[in-house]
Amino acid sequence: MGFAVSIDGRVGSPEEVTLKVTDNGFVFGDSGYETLRTYGGRPFELDRHLSRLRRTIRLLGFDLPIADDEIKARIDACLSFAGNAESYLRVIVSRGVGDMSYRFERMGAPTMAIYVKPLEPYDPALYEKGAAVVIVSIRRNPIEALNPAMKASNLLNNALASREAYQKGAFEAILLNTRGEVAEAAGSNIFMVKGGRLQTPPLSAGILEGITRQITLEIAAATGVVFEERVLHPQDLRSADEVFLTSSLKEIAPVTTLDGAPVGDGKPGPVTKQLLAAYRARIQGD
Ligand SMILES: Cc1ncc(COP(=O)(O)O)c(C=O)c1O
């Protein structure tokens, strides 16, 4: 079981395969990324992750001259080198090696770093008991400043929000946008259920279009769960019957306390459980 990296196709341990310190990814956080996991040793929903990675890179304003097949081959090489039963996988593409300036015309080709490490699954108690979340004081970056639709590795907004939540003993931070509407969590999208109706903030709230969010909405549509994307306020979450988080690593994780108060009856709710079961059935199917 191990940690493997691939930098521009060179595969090895993190000690052997290293980045140049003048890479814009390190100097400016000038890069896009994807985080995913394997099931049965294979990356889940890799095509959707690669297409979102290309979307992020387009928004960052550079090209990625590497075909999906080549990226997949590099991921496979990294997974084989690591030899884990299940892996956490991150792909980062930076604008490339620079000269500590914003002179982008001086940059070479983008750098692609792939990281594979053993998956550390969440404690099953997360799904049985649910998580505690808090609404933090830090607001989500406005679309006009650093669009959250880009999965950019400049993650200070998310990291500082997480830090605030952890200091309060919570599992995840919920961020509002600068209008005071519910946006998303530091590393997840958020959903709520009220009167059997599934609700989640629209993309216009300034959020990442999560792949697990997309799949959750597809499952809801396929299984007859009524859902809507609508602007949510903190009060909506406080009066919800159920709240849950979605992400590639957390899957569908129930939230049972918000700012220290129980959500609904303080237990994972029936719609959350139904969607989680359907999500896991879909993984089996794939
Ligand atoms: C800010 C943010 N929102 C949402 C998500 C969930 O996205 P996905 O379901 O594609 O993993 C993540 C995942 O890391 C995230 O960082």
Ligand as a Chemical Component Dictionary entry (heavy atoms), coordinates in Angstrom:
data_LIG
# 
_chem_comp.id                   LIG 
_chem_comp.type                 NON-POLYMER 
_chem_comp.pdbx_formal_charge   0 
_chem_comp.three_letter_code    LIG 
# 
loop_
_chem_comp_atom.comp_id 
_chem_comp_atom.atom_id 
_chem_comp_atom.alt_atom_id 
_chem_comp_atom.type_symbol 
_chem_comp_atom.charge 
_chem_comp_atom.model_Cartn_x 
_chem_comp_atom.model_Cartn_y 
_chem_comp_atom.model_Cartn_z 
_chem_comp_atom.pdbx_ordinal 
LIG C1 C1 C 0 -16.098 23.325 -2.737 1  
LIG C2 C2 C 0 -16.585 21.969 -3.144 2  
LIG N1 N1 N 0 -17.888 21.799 -3.445 3  
LIG C3 C3 C 0 -18.382 20.608 -3.805 4  
LIG C4 C4 C 0 -17.569 19.481 -3.874 5  
LIG C5 C5 C 0 -18.151 18.160 -4.294 6  
LIG O1 O1 O 0 -17.767 17.853 -5.603 7  
LIG P1 P1 P 0 -17.744 16.358 -6.159 8  
LIG O2 O2 O 0 -19.086 15.768 -5.879 9  
LIG O3 O3 O 0 -17.494 16.536 -7.618 10 
LIG O4 O4 O 0 -16.655 15.631 -5.449 11 
LIG C6 C6 C 0 -16.209 19.607 -3.578 12 
LIG C7 C7 C 0 -15.350 18.430 -3.666 13 
LIG O5 O5 O 0 -14.213 18.424 -3.306 14 
LIG C8 C8 C 0 -15.701 20.887 -3.215 15 
LIG O6 O6 O 0 -14.409 21.051 -2.933 16 
# 
loop_
_chem_comp_bond.comp_id 
_chem_comp_bond.atom_id_1 
_chem_comp_bond.atom_id_2 
_chem_comp_bond.value_order 
_chem_comp_bond.pdbx_ordinal 
LIG C1 C2 SING 1  
LIG C2 N1 SING 2  
LIG C2 C8 DOUB 3  
LIG N1 C3 DOUB 4  
LIG C3 C4 SING 5  
LIG C4 C5 SING 6  
LIG C4 C6 DOUB 7  
LIG C5 O1 SING 8  
LIG O1 P1 SING 9  
LIG P1 O2 DOUB 10 
LIG P1 O3 SING 11 
LIG P1 O4 SING 12 
LIG C6 C7 SING 13 
LIG C6 C8 SING 14 
LIG C7 O5 DOUB 15 
LIG C8 O6 SING 16 
# 
